[in-house]
Amino acid sequence: MTHGDPILRLHEVSYLLRRSVSSIHRDRKAGTFAPHIQLGPNCVGWRLSAINAWIDARERGASVGKRLPKLPQRQIGHRS
């Protein structure tokens, strides 16, 4: 059975967000990252929907509980 809301592991989340694993750990410790799912004693994952909601909250500059810092703006353009 496939689920429409997959669980992503840490390195997948890091790749998706283009953020280092250590910055994700830092945000988790501060309580400013998306809620995780405990998959095992030493294993966590995140629903894709939770990551998307976290991104949306950062774009709005709002969060439930703590105020989240804004992500740096990336400029997208054509390479010369």
DRENDO-1510 file (C-alpha; in Angstrom, 1 decimal, always signed):
<recs>
REC; n; res; u; v; w
REC; 1; MET; +0.0; +0.0; +0.0 .
REC; 2; THR; +1.4; +3.4; -0.9 .
REC; 3; HIS; +0.7; +6.4; +1.3 .
REC; 4; GLY; +0.1; +9.8; -0.2 .
REC; 5; ASP; +2.2; +11.5; +2.5 .
REC; 6; PRO; +5.6; +9.7; +2.7 .
REC; 7; ILE; +7.9; +9.7; +5.6 .
REC; 8; LEU; +11.3; +11.3; +4.9 .
REC; 9; ARG; +14.5; +10.5; +6.7 .
REC; 10; LEU; +17.0; +13.1; +7.9 .
REC; 11; HIS; +19.2; +13.1; +4.9 .
REC; 12; GLU; +16.2; +13.3; +2.5 .
REC; 13; VAL; +14.9; +16.3; +4.5 .
REC; 14; SER; +18.4; +17.9; +4.4 .
REC; 15; TYR; +18.6; +17.4; +0.6 .
REC; 16; LEU; +15.0; +18.6; +0.1 .
REC; 17; LEU; +15.6; +21.8; +2.1 .
REC; 18; ARG; +19.2; +22.3; +1.0 .
REC; 19; ARG; +20.1; +22.6; +4.7 .
REC; 20; SER; +22.8; +20.8; +6.6 .
REC; 21; VAL; +22.0; +18.0; +9.0 .
REC; 22; SER; +23.6; +20.0; +11.8 .
REC; 23; SER; +21.3; +23.0; +11.1 .
REC; 24; ILE; +18.3; +20.7; +11.2 .
REC; 25; HIS; +19.5; +19.2; +14.5 .
REC; 26; ARG; +20.0; +22.8; +15.9 .
REC; 27; ASP; +16.5; +23.8; +14.9 .
REC; 28; ARG; +15.0; +20.6; +16.4 .
REC; 29; LYS; +16.8; +21.2; +19.7 .
REC; 30; ALA; +15.5; +24.8; +19.7 .
REC; 31; GLY; +12.0; +23.5; +19.0 .
REC; 32; THR; +11.7; +25.4; +15.8 .
REC; 33; PHE; +11.6; +22.6; +13.3 .
REC; 34; ALA; +8.8; +20.5; +11.9 .
REC; 35; PRO; +7.4; +17.8; +14.2 .
REC; 36; HIS; +9.0; +14.4; +13.7 .
REC; 37; ILE; +7.8; +10.8; +14.0 .
REC; 38; GLN; +9.8; +8.4; +16.2 .
REC; 39; LEU; +10.3; +5.4; +13.9 .
REC; 40; GLY; +12.6; +3.5; +16.3 .
REC; 41; PRO; +14.8; +4.0; +19.3 .
REC; 42; ASN; +17.4; +5.9; +17.2 .
REC; 43; CYS; +15.4; +6.8; +14.1 .
REC; 44; VAL; +13.1; +9.7; +13.3 .
REC; 45; GLY; +11.3; +10.7; +10.2 .
REC; 46; TRP; +9.1; +13.6; +9.0 .
REC; 47; ARG; +5.9; +13.5; +7.0 .
REC; 48; LEU; +6.3; +15.4; +3.8 .
REC; 49; SER; +3.2; +17.4; +4.7 .
REC; 50; ALA; +4.8; +18.4; +8.0 .
REC; 51; ILE; +7.9; +19.7; +6.2 .
REC; 52; ASN; +5.7; +21.6; +3.7 .
REC; 53; ALA; +3.7; +23.1; +6.6 .
REC; 54; TRP; +6.9; +24.2; +8.3 .
REC; 55; ILE; +8.1; +25.8; +5.1 .
REC; 56; ASP; +4.7; +27.6; +4.7 .
REC; 57; ALA; +4.9; +28.9; +8.3 .
REC; 58; ARG; +8.4; +30.2; +7.7 .
REC; 59; GLU; +7.2; +32.0; +4.6 .
REC; 60; ARG; +4.3; +33.6; +6.6 .
REC; 61; GLY; +6.7; +34.4; +9.4 .
REC; 62; ALA; +4.4; +32.7; +11.9 .
REC; 63; SER; +4.4; +29.5; +13.9 .
REC; 64; VAL; +2.5; +27.7; +16.6 .
REC; 65; GLY; +4.4; +28.4; +19.8 .
REC; 66; LYS; +7.8; +29.9; +19.0 .
REC; 67; ARG; +8.5; +32.5; +16.4 .
REC; 68; LEU; +10.7; +31.1; +13.6 .
REC; 69; PRO; +13.6; +33.0; +12.1 .
REC; 70; LYS; +13.2; +33.7; +8.4 .
REC; 71; LEU; +15.0; +31.7; +5.8 .
REC; 72; PRO; +17.6; +33.6; +3.7 .
REC; 73; GLN; +16.2; +34.6; +0.4 .
REC; 74; ARG; +17.7; +32.8; -2.6 .
REC; 75; GLN; +17.9; +34.5; -5.9 .
REC; 76; ILE; +17.0; +32.3; -8.8 .
REC; 77; GLY; +18.4; +33.4; -12.1 .
REC; 78; HIS; +20.1; +32.3; -15.2 .
REC; 79; ARG; +23.8; +31.4; -15.2 .
REC; 80; SER; +26.0; +33.2; -17.6 .
</recs>
